[in-house]
Amino acid sequence: QVQLVESGGGLVQPGGSLRLSCAVSGIIFRLYRMAWYRQAPGKQRELVASITSGDNSNYADSVKGRFTISRDNAKSTVYLQMNSLKPEDTAVYYCNVAGSSSWGQGTQVTVSS
């Protein structure tokens, strides 16, 4: 059974940075593409970034140049470094084994002055 535990969210001022982590268990982590999603109040969950088993990454246009996804296969952990945060980045952030229906509890990111 896949388990995902997100952490690292919080309250940050516009222009600030946060690093999210997602610890994964129950799969051979290094074999899987991983993704980060977010869901803002009243909006649908959207894909933010993904990273393949070969470390190729893709980003939503809204975060390109500001966010960086990475992975540590030895720790079965995927990260999302978020810089130059904007109020519109406020959401609950979730990680996902790409294509699966397994989700963690999410971590709240609030960007506000």
PLY file of the C-alpha trace (Angstrom):
ply
format ascii 1.0
element vertex 113
property float x
property float y
property float z
element edge 112
property int vertex1
property int vertex2
end_header
0.00 0.00 0.00
1.41 3.37 -1.04
1.78 5.95 1.69
2.70 9.59 1.10
3.44 12.10 3.86
3.83 15.75 2.89
5.48 18.35 5.09
7.08 21.79 4.96
4.11 24.04 4.37
3.39 27.20 6.30
2.73 30.91 6.19
5.17 33.00 4.17
5.24 36.56 2.89
5.09 37.31 -0.84
8.52 36.87 -2.34
9.49 34.28 0.24
10.49 30.64 -0.12
9.41 27.26 1.18
10.62 23.71 0.62
8.06 20.95 0.65
8.95 17.32 1.24
7.02 14.14 0.54
8.15 10.87 2.08
6.93 7.84 0.14
6.68 4.21 1.19
5.14 1.05 -0.21
6.67 1.26 -3.69
10.09 0.94 -5.31
10.36 4.71 -5.33
13.17 5.07 -7.85
11.08 3.42 -10.58
8.19 5.88 -10.48
7.45 9.31 -11.84
6.36 11.62 -9.05
4.26 14.75 -9.10
3.17 17.68 -6.97
-0.37 19.02 -7.22
-2.13 21.86 -5.47
-5.71 22.77 -4.72
-6.82 26.27 -3.83
-10.18 26.93 -2.16
-13.01 26.62 -4.64
-10.73 25.42 -7.42
-9.87 22.08 -8.97
-6.68 20.28 -8.09
-3.97 21.20 -10.59
-0.63 19.70 -11.57
2.28 21.85 -10.44
5.34 19.79 -11.37
6.44 16.26 -12.14
9.73 14.39 -12.25
10.50 11.12 -13.98
12.59 8.26 -12.70
15.35 9.67 -14.90
15.12 13.12 -13.29
13.38 14.84 -16.20
11.05 17.51 -14.85
8.07 19.46 -16.12
6.28 22.46 -14.67
3.02 24.32 -14.95
3.49 27.63 -16.73
2.38 29.48 -13.60
5.37 28.20 -11.57
8.04 27.82 -14.24
11.24 29.57 -13.19
10.15 29.82 -9.55
9.61 26.22 -8.42
12.00 23.27 -8.63
11.06 19.63 -8.19
13.71 17.13 -7.16
13.99 13.65 -5.70
16.25 11.66 -3.42
15.85 7.99 -4.28
17.92 6.89 -1.29
15.39 8.59 1.00
12.29 7.82 -1.12
11.48 11.50 -0.93
10.38 14.08 -3.47
10.84 17.80 -2.87
9.36 21.02 -4.16
11.49 24.14 -3.71
9.26 27.17 -4.05
10.82 30.61 -4.50
9.38 34.05 -5.23
6.07 32.95 -3.80
2.91 34.85 -4.73
-0.47 35.05 -3.00
-1.94 33.02 -5.85
0.32 30.12 -4.83
-1.79 29.71 -1.69
-3.21 26.17 -1.69
-2.96 22.75 -0.16
-0.07 20.95 -1.85
-0.16 17.19 -2.44
2.34 14.75 -3.83
1.31 11.82 -5.98
2.77 8.73 -7.53
2.04 9.76 -11.10
-1.02 8.04 -12.45
-2.05 6.52 -9.14
-5.03 7.26 -6.95
-2.94 7.45 -3.80
-2.72 10.83 -2.09
-1.26 12.11 1.13
-2.95 14.45 3.56
-1.43 17.50 1.91
0.40 20.47 3.38
-1.03 23.99 3.53
0.92 26.81 1.92
-0.32 30.33 2.60
1.33 33.34 0.98
0.21 36.54 2.61
1.57 39.73 4.08
0 1
1 2
2 3
3 4
4 5
5 6
6 7
7 8
8 9
9 10
10 11
11 12
12 13
13 14
14 15
15 16
16 17
17 18
18 19
19 20
20 21
21 22
22 23
23 24
24 25
25 26
26 27
27 28
28 29
29 30
30 31
31 32
32 33
33 34
34 35
35 36
36 37
37 38
38 39
39 40
40 41
41 42
42 43
43 44
44 45
45 46
46 47
47 48
48 49
49 50
50 51
51 52
52 53
53 54
54 55
55 56
56 57
57 58
58 59
59 60
60 61
61 62
62 63
63 64
64 65
65 66
66 67
67 68
68 69
69 70
70 71
71 72
72 73
73 74
74 75
75 76
76 77
77 78
78 79
79 80
80 81
81 82
82 83
83 84
84 85
85 86
86 87
87 88
88 89
89 90
90 91
91 92
92 93
93 94
94 95
95 96
96 97
97 98
98 99
99 100
100 101
101 102
102 103
103 104
104 105
105 106
106 107
107 108
108 109
109 110
110 111
111 112
